[in-house]
């Protein structure tokens, strides 16, 4: 009896963006890839060029679709689709703060430590649900295929914790580098059967 098809989704954290002031830029416009980021994206293209990728989905923010565009140069027959649900966390309560300032911010603290926190933006439960719906939709639409999703660190980490049935507050201990890949493999019922984290040297 043939094995049921498995769907592979490569959740790519966008490559490095120019951020000289070291802020949480969240959904703010105008943050483009740095020269190092463009090199990271080229390495991603090299990694994916021999894989049977069916489509690339990307968050609509500049740093993500610029990453997707560079990857696609190695996959010339693969289309790119912007998917709003892959967007960065709505972090309006601490967006634009410098990293050290954000650590002292009450909204940021609640976000990191309480997955059900009542916030101005999204909490971890809402993010994980949004991303789970993205993964399930891809699993159903592209069953048995390999797909790339270019998105952001918190959405990827929240999804991974959700699929592994781990506390979302464990996100504090996760660090996904820019240009990294979180490989998620789903079975026919769209349940997690395998995951892997890949950083390209």
N, C-alpha and C positions, 0 to 999 in steps of 0.2 A: 504494500500500500504506500503510495507516494507521501512524502512528508508535507505537512501543511505549509503553505508559503509564509515566510517571515518578511516583515517590512522593516527596513533599516532607515532610520532617520539620523542624519548627522547634524546635530545642533552645534553650529559654529558661533562662538563668541566673536563679534566683529574684531577686526584688526585695530591696532593702536591708533587713537585719534590725537590730534593736536589739543593739548590741554595744559598750557603753560602755567596756569594759576592753580592747578590741582583741585578742581572743584567737582562736586557731583553735578554733572550737566544734565542728567535725566533726559527729559524730552525737549530740552532747549535746542533750537535750530542753530546751524552754523558750525558744528563741530565735524571737521573733515579729517580724513586719514593723514597721519604724519608720514614722512618719508619711510620711517621704520615700519609703519603700518602697511604701507603699500608693498614693502618687501615681504611682510608676513602674509599678506593676501596672495602674493605670487607663489609663496611656498604652499599655501592651501590649494591653489590651482594645480600645482605639480602633484600634490597628494591625491587629488581627485581625478586627474586627467584620464587614468586608465580604469576608472570605476564606472559601472553602468548607471550613471546618475540620470534620473528621468526629468527632474525639474529642480529649480532653485527657488525657494520662497525666502523673502527677506522682509524684515522690519522696514518701515518707510523712512527711518531716520538716515541722515547722510552717511554716517560712518558704517552703517550696515549695508546699504545698497551700493556704496562704493566698494566695499569688500566683496559683495556678490558679483559686481561687474568685473572685477579683476579675476575672480575665480572662473567666471564664465568665459574668459579669454582662452582658458584651457579646455573648455567644454563648449565649443562653438555651436553645437546643435541643440543645446539645452536652453530652454526659455527661463526667464526670471519673472516671478510674480510677486508684487508687493502685497503683504498680508498684514493688515493693521494689528491683528491679534498677536503678532510677534514683537510688538513695540516694547520699549523699555517700561519699567515700573513707573506708575504715576507717583512720583515722590515730591509732590508739590510742597510738602511741609519742610523739606530740607534741600530741595533743588537749588543750586547756585551757591551753596555753602562750601567752604573748603573742607577737606577731609577731617582735619582736626576739630573744626567747628561743628561738623555734623555729629561727631562722637558725643558731643555735649548736648545735642539737640533732643528734646523730649520726644518729638515725633519719630525721629530716627531710632531712638532707644526702644520705643514701643514697637516699631516695625520689626526690629531684629529679635525682640524677646517675647512677643506675643502674636502668634499667628492669626488671632481673631481680633486684634486691636482695632478700635474705632479711630480711623485716621482721616485726614483731609484727602489723601490719595488712596491707593490700594493697600490692603494688607496681604500677608503671605498666602493666606487661604484663597483670597480672590485671584491672586496671580497664578497659584498652582492650578486652580480650576480653569482659568483662561487657557493656560498652556496645555492642560490635559485635553481640553476640547480641540485644540490645534492638533495635538498628536493623534487623537482618535479620528479626527477628520481626515488626516493624511493617511492613516492606516486603512481607513475604509475606501478612500478614493484611489489610493496607489498601492493596493495590497500586493505584497510580494516584491515591491520595487525598492530602489534606493533613492533617497530624497535628501537634499540639503536645505536646512533652515538657518539663515543668518540672523542672529538675534543678540540678546544681551545677557550678562552674567546672572543677575537675579532671576529672570524668568527661566533660564536653563536650570539653575540650581533648585529652584522651587519645584519645577516639574520632576526632576530626578528624585528628589526626596519624596514627592507625592507618589510616584510610581513604585518606589521601594517601600512605601508605607512607613517611612521614618518621620520623626517629628520635624516640622518645618523650621522650628527654631534652630535646628542644627545647621542652618544656612550660615550661621556665624563662623563655622569652622571650615567652610568651603571657599576655596580661592581658584577661580578659573581664569587662566591667563588670557590676554587678548590674543586672538588668532588660534585659540585652542578648539578642540573638537570633543564633544560629548556624544558618543555613539549610543543610540538607543535602538534595540531590536525588539519588535513586538510580534506576538503570535497572531493567529487568525482571529482571535477574540480581542485583539489589541491590548493584551496584557504583556507586561515586561518579561522578557526571557533572558535578556543579556544587556549589559551596559559596559562602556569602556570610556576612559578619558585619555586623550591623546594631545601631547604638546609636540609641535614640530621644531626640531633643532635648527 
